[in-house]
Amino acid sequence: MKEERSICTTKYDGDIDTECVALCDAMNSVPGIRTTSSCCGHGEREYRVWFHADNLEALPPLIYWFAGCHCGYYGWKAIVSTDCGCSPAHFYVEGPTGAAAYKEAKEIARLIAKDNAPRLA
């Protein structure tokens, strides 16, 4: 089901997988991080959220929570990439496929949001 969502200060355009909303909201709560697109994978591909970082210093407070020793889920990774034309680097986080990804993404979102709660208050 796709619908327009407005949670916290983030407004989505109505074309976001509901399984991605909590993680996108949490990632957007990290100073200097802005999600640009996402896909839950629909049980066939890896869960992914693409994002922009204002600067490299914005990355550690976010990427920290995708390390298995901090979130308890192994297999999530943060990736930096470009294309054949050497476009500016872009970032995304990638997780497993299917129901496990949806459950883990919600828990990682909770950890990120809890870590950023003082900044949101």
C-alpha distances in whole Angstrom, upper triangle without the diagonal:
4,7,10,12,15,17,20,22,19,17,14,14,10,9,9,7,7,10,12,12,15,17,17,18,21,22,22,24,27,29,30,26,23,20,20,17,15,13,12,14,12,15,17,18,19,17,18,18,21,23,26,29,31,34,35,36,32,31,33,31,28,29,31,28,26,30,30,33,31,28,29,26,28,27,25,27,27,28,30,30,31,32,35,36,36,33,33,31,28,26,23,23,22,21,21,18,16,16,19,17,15,17,20,18,17,21,22,20,22,25,25,24,27,29,28,29,32,31,28,31
4,7,9,13,15,18,19,16,13,10,10,6,6,6,6,7,10,11,11,14,16,15,16,19,20,20,22,25,27,27,24,21,18,17,14,13,12,12,14,13,16,18,18,19,16,17,16,18,20,23,26,29,32,33,33,30,29,31,30,26,27,30,27,26,29,30,33,31,28,29,27,29,27,25,26,26,27,28,28,29,29,33,33,33,31,30,29,25,24,22,21,21,21,21,19,17,18,20,18,16,19,21,18,18,21,22,20,22,25,24,23,26,28,27,27,31,29,27,29
4,6,10,12,16,17,14,11,9,8,5,7,7,9,8,12,12,11,14,16,15,15,19,20,19,21,24,26,26,23,20,18,17,15,14,14,15,18,16,20,22,22,22,19,19,18,20,21,23,26,28,31,33,33,30,29,31,30,26,28,30,28,27,31,32,34,32,29,31,29,31,29,27,28,27,28,29,30,31,31,34,35,35,32,31,30,26,25,23,23,23,23,24,22,21,20,23,21,18,20,22,19,19,22,23,20,22,25,24,22,26,28,26,26,29,28,25,27
4,7,10,13,13,11,8,6,6,4,7,8,10,10,13,13,10,14,16,14,14,17,18,17,19,22,24,24,21,18,16,16,14,15,16,16,19,19,22,24,24,23,20,20,18,19,20,22,24,26,29,31,31,28,28,30,28,25,27,29,27,27,31,32,34,32,29,31,29,31,30,27,28,27,28,29,29,30,31,34,34,34,31,30,29,25,24,23,23,24,24,25,24,23,23,25,22,19,22,23,20,19,23,23,19,21,24,23,21,24,26,24,24,27,25,22,24
4,6,10,10,8,6,6,8,7,9,8,10,9,12,11,8,11,13,11,10,14,15,14,16,19,21,22,19,16,14,15,14,14,15,16,19,19,22,24,24,23,19,19,17,18,18,20,23,24,27,29,29,25,25,27,25,22,25,27,24,24,28,29,32,29,26,28,27,29,28,25,26,25,27,28,29,30,31,34,34,34,31,29,28,25,23,21,21,22,23,24,23,22,22,23,21,18,20,21,18,16,20,20,16,18,21,19,17,21,23,21,20,23,22,19,21
4,7,7,6,5,6,9,10,12,11,13,12,15,13,10,11,14,12,9,13,15,13,14,17,19,20,18,15,14,15,15,16,18,19,22,22,25,27,26,25,21,20,18,19,18,20,22,23,26,28,28,24,25,26,24,22,24,26,24,24,28,30,32,28,26,29,28,30,29,26,27,26,27,28,29,30,32,36,35,34,31,29,28,25,24,22,22,24,24,26,26,25,24,25,23,20,21,22,19,17,20,20,16,17,20,18,16,19,21,19,18,21,19,16,18
4,6,6,7,9,12,12,15,13,14,12,14,12,9,9,11,10,7,10,12,11,11,15,17,18,16,14,14,16,16,16,18,18,22,22,25,27,26,24,21,20,17,19,18,19,21,22,25,26,26,22,23,24,21,19,22,23,21,22,26,27,29,25,23,26,25,28,28,24,25,24,26,27,29,30,32,36,36,35,32,29,28,25,23,21,21,23,23,25,25,24,23,24,21,18,19,20,17,15,17,17,13,14,17,15,12,15,18,15,14,17,16,13,15
4,6,8,11,15,16,18,16,17,15,17,15,11,11,12,11,7,10,12,10,9,13,14,16,15,14,14,17,18,18,20,21,25,25,28,30,28,26,23,21,18,19,18,19,20,20,23,25,24,20,21,23,19,18,21,22,20,22,25,27,28,25,23,26,26,28,28,25,26,24,26,27,29,31,33,37,36,35,32,29,28,25,23,22,21,24,24,26,27,26,25,25,23,20,21,21,18,16,18,17,13,14,16,14,11,14,16,13,12,14,13,9,11
4,7,10,13,15,17,16,18,17,18,16,13,13,14,12,9,11,12,9,9,12,13,14,14,12,13,15,17,18,21,22,25,26,29,31,29,27,23,22,18,19,17,17,18,18,21,23,22,19,21,22,20,18,22,23,21,23,27,29,30,26,25,28,28,30,30,26,26,24,26,26,28,29,31,35,34,33,30,27,26,23,22,21,22,24,25,28,28,28,27,28,25,22,23,23,20,18,20,19,16,17,18,16,13,16,17,14,14,15,13,10,12
4,7,10,12,14,12,15,14,16,13,10,11,12,9,7,10,11,8,9,12,13,14,12,10,10,12,13,14,17,18,22,23,26,27,26,24,20,18,15,15,14,15,16,17,20,22,22,18,19,22,19,17,20,22,20,21,25,27,29,26,24,27,26,28,27,24,24,22,23,24,25,26,28,32,31,30,27,25,24,20,19,18,19,21,22,25,25,25,25,25,22,20,21,21,18,17,19,18,14,16,18,15,13,17,18,15,15,18,15,12,15
4,7,9,11,10,13,13,16,13,10,12,14,11,9,13,13,11,13,16,17,17,15,12,11,12,13,14,17,18,21,22,25,27,25,24,21,19,16,16,15,16,18,19,23,25,25,21,22,25,23,20,23,25,23,24,28,29,31,28,26,29,28,30,29,25,26,24,25,25,26,27,28,32,31,31,27,25,25,21,21,20,20,22,24,26,26,25,25,26,23,21,23,23,19,18,21,20,17,19,21,19,17,20,21,19,19,21,19,16,19
4,6,7,7,10,11,13,11,9,12,13,10,10,14,14,12,14,17,18,18,15,12,10,10,10,11,13,15,18,19,22,24,22,21,18,16,14,14,14,16,18,20,23,25,26,22,22,25,23,20,23,25,23,23,27,29,31,28,26,29,27,29,27,24,24,22,23,24,24,25,26,30,29,29,25,24,23,20,19,18,19,20,21,24,23,22,23,24,21,19,21,22,18,18,21,20,17,19,22,19,18,22,23,20,21,24,22,19,22
4,6,7,11,12,15,13,12,15,16,13,13,17,17,15,18,20,21,21,18,15,13,11,11,12,14,16,19,19,23,24,23,22,19,18,15,16,16,17,21,22,25,27,28,25,25,28,26,23,25,28,26,26,30,31,34,31,29,32,30,31,29,26,26,25,25,25,25,25,26,29,29,29,25,25,24,21,21,19,21,22,23,25,24,24,24,26,23,21,23,24,21,21,24,23,20,23,25,23,22,25,26,24,25,27,25,22,25
4,6,9,10,13,12,11,14,16,14,14,18,18,17,20,22,24,23,21,17,15,13,12,12,13,15,17,17,21,22,21,21,18,18,16,17,18,20,23,25,28,30,31,27,27,30,28,25,26,29,27,26,30,31,34,32,29,31,29,31,29,26,27,25,26,27,27,27,28,31,31,31,28,27,26,23,22,21,21,22,23,24,23,22,22,24,21,19,22,23,20,20,23,23,20,22,25,23,22,26,27,25,26,29,27,24,27
4,7,9,12,11,11,14,15,13,15,18,18,17,20,22,24,23,20,17,14,12,9,10,10,12,14,14,18,19,18,18,16,15,14,14,16,19,22,24,27,28,30,26,26,28,27,24,25,28,26,25,28,29,32,30,28,30,27,28,26,24,24,23,23,24,24,24,25,28,28,28,25,25,24,21,20,18,19,19,20,21,20,19,20,22,19,17,21,22,18,19,22,22,20,22,25,23,23,26,27,26,27,30,28,25,28
4,6,8,7,7,11,11,10,12,15,15,14,17,19,22,21,18,15,11,11,8,7,8,9,12,12,16,17,16,16,13,12,11,12,14,17,20,23,25,26,27,24,23,25,24,21,22,24,22,21,25,26,29,27,24,26,24,25,23,20,21,20,21,22,22,23,24,27,28,28,25,24,23,19,18,16,16,16,17,18,17,16,17,19,16,14,17,18,15,15,19,18,16,19,21,20,19,23,24,23,24,27,25,23,26
4,5,5,7,10,11,10,13,15,15,16,19,21,23,23,19,17,13,13,10,8,6,6,9,9,12,14,14,13,10,11,11,13,16,19,22,25,27,28,29,25,24,26,25,21,22,24,21,20,23,24,27,25,22,24,21,23,21,19,20,20,21,22,23,24,25,28,30,29,27,26,24,21,19,16,16,15,15,16,14,13,13,15,13,11,14,15,12,13,17,17,15,18,20,19,19,23,24,23,24,28,26,24,27
4,5,5,8,10,10,11,14,15,16,18,20,23,24,20,18,15,15,13,10,9,8,12,11,14,16,16,15,12,13,13,16,17,21,23,26,28,29,29,26,25,26,24,21,22,24,21,20,23,24,27,25,21,23,21,23,22,19,21,21,23,25,26,27,28,32,33,32,30,29,27,23,21,18,17,17,16,17,15,13,13,15,13,10,12,14,12,11,15,15,13,16,19,18,17,20,22,22,22,26,25,22,25
4,6,7,8,10,11,13,14,16,17,19,23,23,19,18,15,16,13,10,8,6,10,9,11,14,14,13,9,11,11,15,17,20,22,25,27,27,28,24,23,24,22,19,20,21,18,17,20,20,23,21,18,19,17,19,18,16,18,19,20,23,24,26,27,31,32,31,29,28,26,22,20,16,14,14,13,13,12,10,10,11,9,6,9,11,8,8,12,13,11,14,16,16,16,19,21,21,21,25,25,22,25
4,6,6,6,9,10,11,12,14,16,19,19,16,14,11,12,10,7,7,6,10,11,13,15,14,12,9,9,8,11,13,16,19,22,24,24,24,21,19,21,19,16,17,19,16,15,19,19,22,20,17,19,17,19,17,15,16,16,18,20,21,23,25,28,29,28,26,25,22,19,16,13,12,12,12,13,13,12,12,13,10,8,11,11,8,8,12,11,10,13,15,14,14,17,19,18,20,23,22,20,23
4,6,5,6,9,10,10,12,15,18,18,15,13,11,12,11,9,10,10,14,14,17,19,18,16,12,12,10,13,14,17,19,21,24,24,24,21,20,21,19,16,18,20,17,17,20,21,24,21,18,21,19,21,20,17,19,18,20,22,23,25,27,31,31,30,27,26,24,20,18,15,14,15,15,17,17,16,15,16,13,10,12,13,10,9,12,12,9,12,15,13,13,16,18,17,17,21,20,17,20
4,6,5,6,9,10,11,13,17,18,15,14,12,14,13,11,13,12,15,16,18,20,19,17,13,13,11,14,15,17,19,21,23,23,23,20,19,20,17,14,16,17,14,15,18,19,21,18,15,18,17,19,19,16,18,18,20,22,24,26,29,32,33,32,29,27,25,21,18,16,14,15,15,16,17,16,15,15,12,10,11,11,8,6,9,9,6,8,11,10,9,12,14,14,14,18,17,15,18
4,5,5,6,8,10,11,15,16,12,12,10,12,12,10,11,11,14,16,17,19,17,15,11,10,8,11,12,15,16,19,20,20,20,17,15,16,14,11,13,14,11,11,15,16,18,16,13,16,15,17,16,13,14,14,16,18,21,23,25,29,30,28,26,24,21,18,15,12,10,12,12,14,15,15,15,14,11,10,11,10,6,6,9,7,5,8,10,8,9,12,13,13,14,18,17,16,19
4,5,5,6,9,10,13,14,10,8,6,9,9,8,11,11,15,17,19,20,18,16,12,10,7,9,9,12,14,16,18,19,19,16,15,17,15,12,13,16,13,13,17,19,21,19,16,19,18,19,19,15,15,14,16,18,19,21,24,27,28,26,24,22,20,16,14,11,11,13,14,16,17,17,17,17,14,12,14,13,10,10,12,11,8,11,13,10,10,14,15,14,15,18,17,15,18
4,6,5,6,9,12,13,11,9,9,12,12,12,14,14,18,19,22,23,22,19,15,14,11,13,12,14,15,17,19,20,20,16,16,17,15,12,15,17,14,15,19,21,22,19,17,20,19,22,21,18,18,17,19,21,23,25,27,31,31,29,26,24,22,19,16,15,14,16,17,19,20,20,19,19,16,14,15,15,11,11,13,11,8,10,12,10,8,12,13,11,12,15,14,12,15
4,5,5,7,11,12,10,10,10,13,14,13,16,15,19,21,22,24,22,19,16,14,12,13,12,14,14,16,18,18,18,14,14,15,12,9,12,13,11,12,16,18,19,16,14,17,17,19,19,16,16,15,18,20,22,25,27,31,31,29,27,24,22,19,16,14,13,15,16,18,20,20,19,18,16,14,15,13,10,9,10,9,5,7,9,6,5,9,10,8,10,13,12,11,14
4,5,6,9,10,7,7,7,11,12,12,14,15,18,21,22,23,21,18,14,12,9,10,9,10,11,13,15,15,15,11,11,12,10,7,10,12,10,11,15,17,19,16,14,18,17,19,18,14,14,12,15,16,19,21,24,28,28,26,23,21,18,15,12,11,10,13,14,18,20,20,20,19,16,15,16,14,11,12,12,10,7,10,10,7,8,11,11,10,12,15,13,12,16
4,5,7,8,6,5,6,10,12,13,16,17,20,22,24,26,23,21,17,15,11,11,9,10,10,12,14,16,15,11,12,14,12,10,13,15,14,15,18,21,22,19,18,21,21,22,22,18,18,15,17,18,20,22,25,28,28,26,23,20,19,16,14,13,13,16,18,21,22,23,23,22,19,18,19,18,14,14,16,13,10,13,13,10,9,13,13,10,12,14,12,11,15
4,6,9,7,8,10,14,15,16,19,20,23,25,27,28,26,23,20,18,14,15,12,13,12,13,15,16,15,11,13,14,11,10,13,14,13,15,18,21,22,18,17,21,21,23,23,19,19,17,20,20,23,25,28,32,31,29,26,23,21,19,16,16,16,19,20,23,25,25,24,23,21,19,20,18,15,15,15,13,10,11,12,8,7,10,10,7,9,11,8,7,11
4,6,6,8,10,14,16,17,20,21,24,26,28,29,26,23,20,17,14,14,11,11,10,11,12,13,11,8,9,10,7,7,10,12,11,14,16,19,20,16,16,20,20,22,22,18,17,15,17,18,21,23,26,30,30,27,25,21,19,17,15,15,14,18,19,23,25,26,25,24,21,20,21,19,16,16,16,13,11,13,12,8,8,11,9,7,10,11,9,9,13
4,6,8,12,15,18,19,22,24,27,29,31,32,29,26,23,20,17,16,12,11,9,9,10,12,10,7,9,11,9,9,13,14,14,17,19,22,23,19,20,23,24,25,25,21,20,17,19,19,21,23,26,30,29,27,24,21,19,17,15,16,17,20,22,26,28,29,29,28,24,24,24,22,19,20,20,17,15,16,15,12,12,14,12,9,12,12,9,10,13
4,7,10,13,16,18,21,23,26,29,30,31,28,25,22,19,16,14,10,8,6,5,7,9,8,5,8,11,10,10,13,15,16,17,20,23,24,21,21,25,24,25,25,21,19,16,17,16,19,20,23,27,26,23,20,17,16,14,13,14,16,19,22,26,28,29,29,28,25,25,26,23,20,21,22,18,17,19,18,14,15,17,15,12,15,16,12,13,17
4,7,10,13,14,18,19,22,25,27,27,24,21,18,15,12,10,7,6,5,6,9,10,10,7,8,11,10,8,11,13,14,15,17,21,22,19,19,22,22,23,22,18,16,13,14,14,16,18,21,25,24,22,19,16,14,12,10,11,12,16,18,22,24,25,26,25,21,21,22,20,17,18,19,16,14,16,16,12,13,16,14,12,15,17,14,14,18
4,6,10,12,15,18,20,23,25,26,23,20,17,14,10,9,5,5,7,8,11,13,14,10,11,14,13,11,13,16,16,16,20,23,24,22,21,24,23,24,22,19,17,14,15,15,16,18,20,24,23,21,18,16,14,12,10,11,13,16,18,22,23,24,25,24,21,20,22,20,17,18,19,17,14,17,17,14,14,18,17,14,17,19,16,15,19
4,6,8,12,14,16,19,21,22,19,17,14,11,7,6,4,6,9,11,14,15,16,13,13,16,15,12,13,17,16,15,19,21,24,21,20,23,21,22,20,17,16,13,14,14,15,17,19,23,23,21,18,16,14,11,9,9,10,13,16,19,20,21,22,22,18,17,19,18,14,16,18,15,13,16,17,14,15,18,18,16,18,21,18,17,21
4,7,11,14,16,19,21,21,19,17,14,11,8,6,5,7,10,13,15,17,19,16,15,18,18,15,16,20,19,18,21,24,27,24,23,26,24,24,22,18,17,15,14,14,14,15,17,20,20,19,16,14,13,10,10,9,12,14,17,20,20,21,23,23,19,19,21,20,17,18,21,18,16,20,21,18,18,22,22,20,22,24,21,20,24
4,7,11,12,15,18,18,15,14,11,8,6,5,7,10,13,16,19,20,21,18,17,20,20,16,17,20,19,18,21,23,26,24,22,25,22,23,20,17,16,15,14,15,15,16,17,20,21,20,17,16,15,11,11,9,11,12,15,17,17,18,20,20,17,16,19,19,15,17,20,18,16,20,21,18,19,23,23,21,23,26,24,22,26
4,7,9,11,14,14,12,11,8,6,4,6,9,12,15,18,21,21,23,19,18,20,20,16,16,19,18,16,19,21,24,22,20,22,19,20,18,15,15,14,14,15,16,17,18,22,23,22,20,19,17,13,12,9,9,10,12,14,14,14,16,17,13,13,16,15,12,14,17,15,14,18,19,17,18,22,22,21,23,26,24,23,26
4,5,8,10,11,9,8,6,5,6,9,12,16,19,22,24,24,26,22,21,23,22,18,18,21,19,17,20,21,25,23,21,22,19,19,17,14,15,15,15,17,17,19,19,23,24,24,22,21,19,16,14,11,11,10,11,12,11,11,13,14,11,11,15,15,12,14,17,16,15,19,20,19,20,23,24,24,25,29,27,26,29
4,6,8,9,8,7,4,6,8,12,15,18,21,24,26,26,27,24,22,23,23,19,19,21,18,16,19,19,23,22,19,20,17,17,15,13,15,16,16,19,19,21,22,26,27,27,25,24,22,19,16,13,11,10,9,9,8,8,10,11,8,7,11,12,10,12,15,14,14,17,19,18,19,22,23,23,25,28,27,26,29
4,5,6,4,5,5,7,10,13,17,20,23,26,28,27,29,26,24,25,25,21,20,23,20,18,20,20,24,24,21,21,18,18,15,14,15,16,17,19,19,21,21,24,26,26,25,25,22,19,17,14,13,10,9,9,6,7,10,11,9,10,13,14,12,15,18,17,17,20,22,21,23,26,27,27,28,32,31,29,33
4,5,7,8,8,11,13,16,20,23,26,30,31,31,32,29,27,28,28,24,24,26,23,21,23,23,27,26,23,23,20,20,18,17,19,20,20,23,23,25,25,27,30,30,28,28,26,23,21,17,16,14,12,11,8,7,9,12,10,10,13,15,14,16,19,19,19,22,24,23,24,27,28,29,30,34,33,31,34
4,6,8,9,12,15,18,22,25,28,31,33,32,33,30,28,29,29,25,24,26,23,20,22,22,25,25,22,21,18,18,16,16,18,20,21,24,24,26,26,29,31,31,30,30,27,24,22,18,17,14,12,9,6,4,7,10,9,10,13,14,14,16,18,19,19,22,24,24,25,28,29,30,31,35,34,33,36
4,7,9,12,16,18,22,25,28,31,33,32,33,31,28,29,30,26,24,27,24,21,23,23,26,27,24,23,19,19,16,16,18,20,20,22,22,24,24,26,29,29,28,28,26,23,21,18,17,13,12,10,6,7,11,12,11,13,16,16,16,19,21,21,22,25,26,26,28,30,31,32,33,37,36,35,38
4,7,9,12,15,18,22,24,28,29,28,30,28,25,26,26,23,21,24,22,18,20,20,24,24,21,21,18,17,14,14,15,16,16,19,18,20,20,23,25,25,25,25,22,20,18,14,13,10,9,8,6,8,12,12,10,12,15,15,15,18,20,19,20,23,24,24,26,28,29,29,31,35,34,33,36
4,6,10,12,16,19,22,25,26,25,27,24,21,22,23,19,17,20,18,15,17,17,21,21,18,18,15,14,11,10,11,13,13,16,16,19,20,22,25,24,23,23,20,17,15,12,10,6,6,5,5,8,11,11,8,11,13,13,12,15,17,16,17,20,21,20,23,25,25,26,28,32,30,30,33
4,7,10,14,17,19,23,24,23,25,22,19,21,20,17,16,18,16,13,16,16,20,19,16,17,14,14,11,9,11,12,13,16,16,19,20,23,25,25,23,23,20,16,14,10,8,6,5,6,6,8,10,10,6,8,11,10,9,12,14,13,14,17,18,17,19,22,22,23,25,28,27,26,29
4,7,10,14,16,20,21,20,22,19,16,18,18,15,14,17,15,12,15,17,20,19,17,18,15,15,12,10,10,10,10,13,13,16,17,21,22,21,20,19,16,13,10,7,6,5,6,9,10,12,14,13,10,11,14,12,10,13,15,13,13,17,18,16,18,21,21,21,24,27,25,25,28
4,7,10,13,16,18,18,19,16,14,16,16,12,12,15,14,12,16,17,20,19,17,19,17,17,15,11,11,10,10,12,13,15,17,21,22,21,19,17,15,11,9,5,5,7,9,12,13,15,16,16,12,12,15,14,10,13,15,13,12,16,16,14,16,19,19,19,21,24,22,21,25
4,7,10,14,15,15,17,15,13,16,16,13,13,16,16,14,17,19,22,21,19,22,19,19,17,13,12,10,9,10,11,12,14,18,19,17,15,14,11,8,6,4,7,9,12,15,16,18,20,19,16,16,19,17,14,16,18,16,15,19,19,16,18,21,21,20,22,25,23,22,26
4,7,10,12,13,14,11,10,14,14,11,12,15,15,14,17,20,22,21,19,22,21,21,19,15,13,10,10,10,11,13,16,19,19,18,15,13,11,7,6,6,8,11,14,18,19,21,22,22,18,18,21,19,15,17,19,16,15,18,18,15,16,20,19,17,20,22,20,19,23
4,7,9,10,12,10,10,13,14,12,13,16,17,16,19,22,24,22,22,25,23,23,22,18,16,12,12,10,12,13,16,19,19,16,14,11,9,7,6,8,11,15,18,21,23,25,26,25,22,22,24,22,19,21,22,19,17,20,20,17,18,21,20,18,21,22,19,19,23
4,5,7,9,6,7,11,11,10,11,14,16,16,18,22,23,21,21,24,23,23,22,18,16,12,12,11,13,14,18,21,20,18,15,12,10,8,8,10,12,16,19,23,25,27,28,27,23,24,25,23,20,21,22,19,17,20,19,16,17,20,18,16,20,21,17,18,22
4,7,8,7,9,12,13,12,14,17,18,19,21,25,26,24,24,27,27,27,26,22,20,16,16,14,16,17,20,23,22,19,16,13,12,11,11,14,16,20,23,27,29,31,32,30,27,27,28,26,23,24,25,22,20,23,22,18,19,22,19,17,20,21,17,18,22
4,5,6,8,11,12,12,13,16,18,19,20,24,25,23,24,27,26,26,25,22,19,15,15,13,15,16,20,23,22,18,17,13,12,12,12,15,17,20,23,27,29,32,33,31,28,28,29,27,24,26,26,22,21,24,22,19,20,22,20,18,21,21,18,20,23
4,5,6,8,10,11,11,13,16,16,17,21,22,20,21,25,24,24,23,20,17,13,13,11,14,16,20,22,22,18,17,13,11,12,11,14,15,19,22,25,28,31,32,30,26,27,28,25,23,25,25,21,21,23,21,18,20,22,19,18,22,22,19,21,25
4,5,7,8,10,11,12,15,16,17,21,21,19,21,24,24,24,23,20,18,15,16,15,18,20,23,26,26,22,21,17,15,15,14,16,17,20,23,27,29,32,32,30,27,28,28,25,23,25,24,20,20,22,19,16,18,20,16,15,19,19,16,19,22
4,6,6,7,9,11,13,14,16,20,20,18,19,22,22,22,22,19,16,13,15,14,17,19,23,26,25,22,20,17,15,14,12,14,14,18,20,24,27,29,29,27,24,25,25,22,20,21,21,17,17,19,17,13,15,17,14,13,16,17,14,16,19
4,6,5,6,8,11,11,13,16,17,15,16,19,19,19,18,15,13,10,11,11,14,17,21,24,24,21,19,16,13,12,10,11,11,15,17,21,24,26,27,25,21,22,23,20,18,20,19,15,15,18,16,13,15,17,14,14,17,18,16,18,21
4,5,5,6,9,10,11,14,14,12,14,17,18,18,18,15,13,11,13,13,17,20,24,27,27,24,23,20,17,15,13,14,13,16,18,21,25,27,27,24,22,23,23,20,18,20,18,15,15,17,14,12,15,16,13,13,17,17,16,18,21
4,6,6,8,10,11,15,14,12,13,16,17,18,18,15,14,12,15,16,20,22,26,29,30,27,25,22,19,17,14,15,14,17,18,21,24,26,26,24,21,22,21,18,16,17,16,13,13,14,11,9,11,12,9,9,13,14,12,15,18
4,5,6,8,10,13,14,11,12,15,15,16,16,12,11,9,12,14,17,20,24,27,28,25,23,20,17,15,12,11,10,13,15,18,21,23,23,21,18,18,18,15,13,15,14,10,10,12,10,7,10,12,10,10,14,15,14,15,18
4,5,5,7,11,12,10,11,14,13,13,13,10,8,7,10,12,15,19,22,25,26,23,22,19,16,14,11,10,8,11,13,16,19,22,22,19,17,18,18,15,13,15,14,11,12,14,12,10,13,15,12,13,17,19,17,19,22
4,6,6,9,9,7,9,12,12,13,13,11,10,10,13,15,19,22,26,29,30,27,26,23,20,18,14,14,12,14,14,18,21,23,23,20,18,19,18,15,14,16,14,10,12,13,10,9,13,13,11,13,16,18,17,19,22
4,6,8,9,6,6,9,10,11,12,9,10,10,14,16,20,23,27,30,31,28,27,25,21,19,15,14,11,12,12,15,18,20,19,17,15,16,15,11,11,12,10,7,9,10,7,7,10,11,9,12,15,17,17,18,20
4,6,9,7,6,9,8,8,9,6,6,7,11,14,17,21,24,27,29,26,25,23,20,17,13,11,8,9,9,12,15,17,17,14,12,14,14,10,9,12,11,7,10,12,10,9,13,14,13,15,18,20,20,21,24
4,5,5,6,8,8,7,8,7,7,9,12,15,19,22,26,29,30,28,27,25,21,19,16,14,11,11,11,13,17,19,19,16,14,17,16,12,12,15,13,10,13,15,12,12,16,16,15,17,20,22,22,23,26
4,5,5,5,5,4,7,7,9,12,15,18,22,25,28,31,33,31,30,28,24,22,19,17,13,13,11,13,16,18,18,14,13,16,14,11,12,15,12,10,14,15,12,14,17,17,16,19,22,24,24,25,28
4,6,6,8,8,11,11,12,14,18,21,24,28,31,34,36,33,32,30,27,25,21,19,16,16,15,16,20,22,21,17,17,19,17,14,15,17,14,12,15,16,13,14,18,17,16,19,21,23,24,25,27
4,6,8,10,12,11,12,14,18,20,24,27,31,34,35,33,32,29,26,24,20,18,15,16,15,17,20,22,21,17,16,18,16,12,13,14,11,9,12,12,9,11,14,13,12,15,17,19,20,21,24
4,6,8,11,10,12,14,17,20,24,27,30,33,35,33,32,29,26,23,20,17,14,14,12,14,17,18,17,14,13,14,12,9,10,11,8,6,10,10,7,9,13,12,12,15,17,20,20,21,23
4,7,10,10,13,15,19,22,25,29,32,35,37,35,34,32,28,26,22,19,16,15,13,14,17,18,16,13,13,14,12,9,11,13,9,9,13,13,11,13,16,15,15,19,20,23,24,24,27
4,7,7,10,13,17,20,23,27,29,32,34,32,31,30,26,24,20,17,13,12,9,10,13,14,13,10,10,12,10,7,10,12,9,9,12,13,12,14,17,17,17,20,22,25,25,25,28
4,6,9,12,15,19,21,25,27,30,32,30,30,28,25,23,19,16,13,11,9,9,13,15,15,11,11,14,13,10,12,15,13,12,15,17,15,16,20,20,20,22,25,27,27,28,31
4,6,10,12,16,18,22,24,27,29,27,27,26,22,20,17,14,11,8,6,7,10,13,14,11,10,13,13,10,12,15,14,13,16,18,17,17,21,22,21,23,26,29,28,29,32
4,7,10,14,16,20,22,25,27,25,25,23,19,17,13,11,7,6,4,7,11,13,14,11,9,12,13,9,9,13,12,10,13,15,14,14,18,19,18,20,23,26,25,25,28
4,6,10,13,16,19,22,24,22,21,20,16,14,11,8,6,5,7,10,13,16,18,15,12,15,16,13,12,16,15,12,14,17,16,15,18,20,19,20,23,26,25,25,29
4,7,10,14,17,20,22,19,18,16,13,11,7,6,4,6,9,13,16,18,20,18,15,17,18,15,13,17,17,13,15,18,16,15,18,20,18,19,22,25,23,24,27
4,6,10,13,16,18,16,15,14,10,8,6,5,6,8,11,14,17,20,22,20,17,19,21,18,16,20,20,17,18,21,20,18,21,23,22,22,25,27,26,26,30
4,7,11,14,15,12,12,10,6,6,5,7,9,11,14,18,20,23,25,23,20,22,24,21,19,23,23,20,20,24,22,20,23,25,23,23,27,28,26,27,31
4,7,10,12,9,9,9,5,5,6,8,11,12,16,19,21,24,26,25,22,24,26,24,22,25,26,22,23,27,26,23,26,29,27,26,30,32,29,30,34
4,7,8,6,6,6,5,6,9,11,14,16,19,22,23,26,29,28,25,27,29,27,25,28,29,26,26,30,29,26,29,31,30,29,32,34,31,32,36
4,5,5,6,8,8,9,12,14,17,18,21,23,24,27,30,30,26,28,31,29,27,30,31,28,29,32,32,29,31,35,33,32,35,37,35,35,39
4,5,8,11,11,13,16,17,20,21,24,26,27,30,33,33,29,31,34,32,30,34,35,32,32,36,35,33,35,38,37,36,39,41,38,39,42
4,5,9,11,13,16,19,22,23,26,29,29,32,35,35,32,33,36,34,32,35,36,33,33,37,36,34,36,39,37,36,39,41,38,38,42
4,6,8,11,14,17,20,21,25,28,29,32,35,34,30,32,35,33,30,33,34,31,31,35,34,31,33,36,34,33,37,38,35,36,39
4,6,9,12,15,19,20,24,27,28,31,33,33,29,31,33,31,28,31,33,30,29,33,32,29,31,34,32,31,34,36,32,33,37
4,6,10,13,17,19,23,26,28,30,33,32,28,29,32,30,27,30,31,27,27,30,29,26,28,31,29,28,31,32,29,30,33
4,7,10,14,16,20,23,25,28,30,29,25,27,29,26,24,27,28,24,24,27,26,23,26,29,26,25,29,30,27,28,32
4,7,11,13,17,20,22,24,26,25,22,23,25,23,20,23,24,21,21,24,24,21,23,26,24,23,26,28,25,26,29
4,7,10,14,17,19,22,23,22,19,20,22,20,17,20,21,17,17,21,20,17,20,23,21,20,24,26,23,24,27
4,6,10,13,15,18,20,19,15,16,19,16,14,17,18,15,15,19,18,16,18,21,20,20,23,25,23,23,27
4,7,11,13,15,17,15,12,13,15,13,10,14,15,12,12,16,15,14,16,19,18,18,21,24,22,23,26
4,7,9,12,14,13,9,12,14,11,10,14,15,12,14,17,17,16,18,21,20,21,24,27,26,25,29
4,7,10,11,9,6,9,11,8,8,12,12,11,13,16,16,16,18,20,20,21,24,27,26,26,29
4,7,9,7,5,9,10,9,10,13,14,13,15,18,18,18,21,23,23,25,27,30,29,29,32
4,7,7,6,8,11,11,11,14,15,15,17,19,20,21,23,25,26,27,29,32,32,31,34
4,6,6,7,9,10,11,13,15,16,17,19,20,21,23,25,26,27,29,32,32,31,33
4,5,5,6,9,10,11,13,14,15,17,19,20,21,23,25,26,27,31,31,29,32
4,6,5,6,8,10,11,12,14,16,17,18,20,21,23,24,26,29,29,28,31
4,6,5,6,9,10,10,12,14,15,16,18,20,21,22,24,27,27,26,29
4,6,5,6,9,10,11,13,15,15,16,18,20,21,22,26,26,24,27
4,6,5,7,9,10,11,13,15,16,17,19,20,21,25,25,24,26
4,5,5,6,8,10,11,12,14,15,17,18,20,23,24,23,25
4,5,5,6,9,10,10,12,14,15,16,18,21,21,20,23
4,6,5,6,9,10,10,12,14,15,16,20,20,19,21
4,5,5,6,9,10,11,12,14,15,19,19,19,21
4,5,5,6,9,10,11,12,14,17,18,17,20
4,5,5,6,8,10,11,12,15,15,14,17
4,6,5,6,9,10,10,14,15,14,16
4,5,5,6,9,10,13,14,14,16
4,5,5,6,9,12,12,12,14
4,5,5,6,9,10,9,11
4,5,5,8,10,10,11
4,6,8,9,10,12
4,6,5,6,9
4,5,5,6
4,5,5
4,6
4
